[in-house]
Amino acid sequence: MASNIPRIAASSYLNTAPLVWSFLFGANRGKAEVLLDFAPARSAEMLSNGRVQAALVPVIASQFIDGVRIIPNVCVGAEDRVRSVCLVTRGMELEDVRTVALDTSSRTSVVLTKIIFREFLGFEPEWRSAAPNIDEMLNASDAALIIGDPALTINGDAAADDQPEFRLFDLAGLWKKYTGLGFIFAMWMTGEMQCDIDLEAARDEGIANIGQIISNYESHIPLSCEMLNEYLTQNIRFSVSNEMQAGMELYFDLAAKNGLTEGRRSLIYTEK
């Protein structure tokens, strides 16, 4: 019977926790095998290789994984400032940046960074792939793309006090500034016609247990419970609004326009 249990994958970042909490601790515990990896790109790889039935993956995966379908209404996104996807400099304006170190953990964020420079700032710096170590990245480049919990930590008050020279540019905030739209970073996707797992109900149970989630993470992320709660309840959005949907469609259009994807694939959703 164990072999019939579906396998799902997601990153282990705090912002995905409300979407997988139900499978680890709640009503869906034992109903799916959850594979967690630090990098969202690894979840996309597992879905592409057929190792899992569904995965919470960077939305750009919809443009390069053949036959993939998006499971609607559940996401990791933001209507404005997201706090966990940032470009960081040592005081430099983005207009003066000539080299950017890219944390390649999320292809969506890498493509978004390139769109911001090409479309909105009007130039292209030199791109350099790098491990997500902010000091090493900024020792070698003018700016660094940092995502997930490391970015959230840099955004914290304690980190700002320790490193006052850091200047942070929130990518979702920049997207909102230039387009007026929200942004979706990740959604559940599957290679099957439909998904038998109720991921909306799982999301709702996770959101109802935000306090427990924060208790699980507070020893791993050096931020106060208040800041973690603000992040999960005010910065991150787990449902898709019309504004966020429009933002995702525009993002794919601009990615294709700038040669960052091989054309513009139509979005295909699972059947009810």
Secondary structure, 3 states (H helix, E strand, C coil): CHHHCCEEEEECCHHHHHHHHHHHCCCCCCCCEEEEECCHHHHHHHHHCCCCCEEEEEHHHHHCCCCCEEEEEEEEEECCCCCCEEEEECCCCHHHCCEEEEECCCHHHHHHHHHHHHHHHCCCCEEEEECCCHHHHHHHCCEEEEEHHHHHHHHCHHHHHHCCCCEEEEHHHHHHHHHCCCEEEEEEEECCCCCCCCHHHHHHHHHHCHHHHHHHHCCCCCCCHHHHHHHHHHHCEEECCHHHHHHHHHHHHHHHHCCCCCCCCCCCECCC
